[in-house]
Amino acid sequence: MLYAIIADIHSNLAAFEAVLQDIKTRGKIEQIWCLGDIVGYGPDPHQCIELIHQYNYLCVAGNHDWAAIGAIDTSDFNSAAAVAAHWTASQLTSEDKEFLRNLPLTQTADNFTLTHGSPRDPIWEYLTDTYSAEENLTYFHTSYCLIGHSHIPLLFEWPEDRQSCGLYRLYDDSTLELKDKRLMFNPGSVGQPRDGDPRASYAIYNSENRTVHLFRLVYEINRTQSRMLECSLPQHLITRLSYGR
Ligand code: ZN
């Protein structure tokens, strides 16, 4: 069976639509696993929430999802992110807010734990180094953990003897073989990539051959940017989409 792994859509409808379209070309997808931050930064929060409801999905909460419903204070956000979070809150219906409020912090599916930041601190912790990854290993009890939040496609992998954690950047068309190792995997961001590649990022897990494949996808960045201009979202957030930074 095939499962799509997506993270950090960030109200970028053009990117989300392109990813959903691409997913359909890969075969029958059992379920979409979404690792949080559906909203924040981008111009179409309500439309992105509405769209995910058309699919069979599992989803967890991210920091921007919580900021949009006032569950966390935006004083820890940079100013552009805080402006976007307040604007996002003004665009959501009461049903959207209810949906975001009810998202769990973690979910498990198959042999995976799904979370936004890290299993230890699902809302805030960024996992970008092996030291933090090591500390998180005892916080999840499945073999594998799926994370988002940093917007960078990454793999943390422990060899069978669990001696030391390896950290690898992942690029377009990378395939991981799961085997019996423990690992943590970040599929990158659908709506605001930050690894210098502006293309949308997502992955597909194939439970038959136990592989995860990473895809990068061109989408209409200028469509999202025009919408952001119309909505008077901060210029910095508009520009960065062109660079994937
Ligand atoms: Zn994010």
Boltz pocket constraint, residues with backbone or C-beta under 6 A from the ligand:
constraints:
  - pocket:
      binder: B
      contacts: [[A, 8], [A, 10], [A, 36], [A, 37], [A, 62], [A, 64], [A, 149], [A, 150], [A, 151]]
      max_distance: 6.0
